[in-house]
Amino acid sequence: MQAKKSLMIRRTVDACMTILMMLLMSYQVTGEALHEWIGVSMTLLVIVHQILNRKWYVTVFRGKYNLYRTVTTSVNALLILSFLLTAFCGMSMSSHAVPFMYGMAKISFARRMHLSMSYWAFVLMGLHLGLHIPVMLSGLKLTGRKKIIVNAAACCFAGAGLFCLIQNRIADYLFFRVPFALLDYEKAVALVLLENLLIMVFWAFIGAQLFHICKDKDKDRMTGIIFVMATIIIGMLLSGHCSGTKTNESGTAAWGTVQQTEVMTDSFSLMEGHSKWAVPNRRTGVLMTKSFTRSVSHLSI
């Protein structure tokens, strides 16, 4: 009875963390003040999660490490690190939830680190969830054709998630390619949340397939590899189709990543102080107006 109660508490905390993560990645929906309070709540839940799973810290240096344990431990450690950096840098820029912590780190450093680490936390949280999904679903006893159908359906959703990831240029944030978050404030709330959900599904699906690749027999490992490859192909095909449509409409090809970054950086510098353009919030690193976002998006086509 006690074990079931403990498991229910853990699952509830995990579910709340997942929901809050979706909201945190939807800044244009929540706004700055609510974003900060959700961030504080997320930080508290992360602490609670660590307390509930404190035995992991005791066993981390014990026993032998196989491939699966190495992968899960690496993902867990990197996830904790990304959470810590995200929370610290976010609080260093806070003006609503914890304003007394403002300036703990240099704002320019905190802004870029917070932007990148928040997306790394998003990615790693998806992988962490995915690595545990097969165990959580083991009670359903999916075998044979049913298992293939479920994986195929999940593969399609994951492919759509990869498409959203590419279209929203998440890689630019992960690898410090842009200094500001380029957010579309005209996008419908439901669409923003759906995109974040699909991106989470993509990384969770990759994590679930990693579980099978690391733990299953050779035949099942190959199935996991095939599903990963199929997901990537679906995402790339969707992205290629969308890019081709945009190119035909505009009559110009997409710029390279380096050119895009240079243009956006130059645009930020040139537009400062000009009455026609709104300057991005240099503390949080988020573009605060729709017109500026549209203009930068046009420059990056």
Buried (B, 14 or more C-beta within 10 A) or exposed (E): EEEEEEEEEBEEBBEBBBEBBBBBBBBBBBEBEBBBBBBBBBBEBBEBBEEBEEEEEEEEEEEEEEEBBEBBEEBBEBBBBBBBBBBBBBBBBBEEBBEEBBEBBEBEEBBBBBBBBBBBBBBBBBBBBBBBBBEEEEEEEBEEEEBEEEBEEBBEBBBBBBBBBBBBBBEBBBEEBBBBBBBBBEBEEEEBBBBBBBBBBBBBBBBBBBBBBBBBEEEEBEBBEEBBEBBBEBBBEBBEEEBEEBEEEEEEEBBEBEEBBEBBEEBBEEBEEEEEBBBBBBBBBBBBBBEBBBBBEEEBE
